[in-house]
Amino acid sequence: MFENLQFISIALEAVIAGLFVAAALRGRAYLFGLALTFTIYVFYDLARQFAWDLPAGVLFGGFFVATVAALYSAVKIYRRV
């Protein structure tokens, strides 16, 4: 049962990433950071779910990039408000 929830969560992350890309393409470029963040989350969760044999640096580095991208978007959103 919990495995199904994990796949649903990954699918929802992919949908969120797609929505951020669509919004960014409609003139809200600052949302590309959040699109990148959720795309990396999808990759990270799939790698963990299927036990992909990846170097730890790839996953931790990707997670760091996701955090920086989210921070970039958050700062841009904050400045727009």
N, C-alpha and C positions, 0 to 999 in steps of 0.2 A: 504494500500500500504506500509506504513512504517513498519508494522508488518512483511511483507514479507522480507523486507530488513534486519530486525533484525534476522530472521531465516537464511537468506543467510549468514549474518555475523557470526553467531554461527557455521554454517556448515563450513565456511572457516577457522575459528579458529580451529576447529577439524582437518581439513586437514593439517593446519600448524603444529599442535601438532604431527600428525602422521608423517609428513616429518622430523621433528626434532628427533623423536624417531628413524626413519629409519637411519638418518644420524649418530646418536649417536651409534647405533648398528654396524655401519660400521667403527668404530674406532674413532669417534669424540665424546667421552664421555662428553666433556664439553657442548654439546648441550642438554643433559638431563635437564639442568636447564631451557632452553627455552621450552622444551617439557612440563615440569611440569607447567611452567607459562601459556602456552596456554591451557593446560588441566584445570587448575583452572579457567581461563577466561571463558571457555565453561560452567563449572559448575556454576559459578557466574552469567553469563548471562541467563542461563536456570532458575536458582532460581529466578531471578528478573522477567523474562518473564512470568513464571507460578505462581508467587507469593507464592513460597514455604514458609511454616511457619518454618523458621530456626532462631535460635538465632542470633542476630546481630554479636556476637563474632565469629561465624563460618564464616560468609561472610567477615568480616573485617580481621579476622585472616588468612583466605585463601588468601585474596588479599595481605596481608603483606608477606606471604610465597611466593606468586608469584613474588613479587617485589624483594625479597632477591634471589630467584632462578634466575631471569633475571640478577640481578647484578653479581651473581657468574659467569654465562655464559659470560657476557660482559667482566668481568675482565680476564677470561680465554682466550677469543678471542683476547682481547687487547694484552695480553702477547705473543700470538702466532704470531702476526703480526710484 
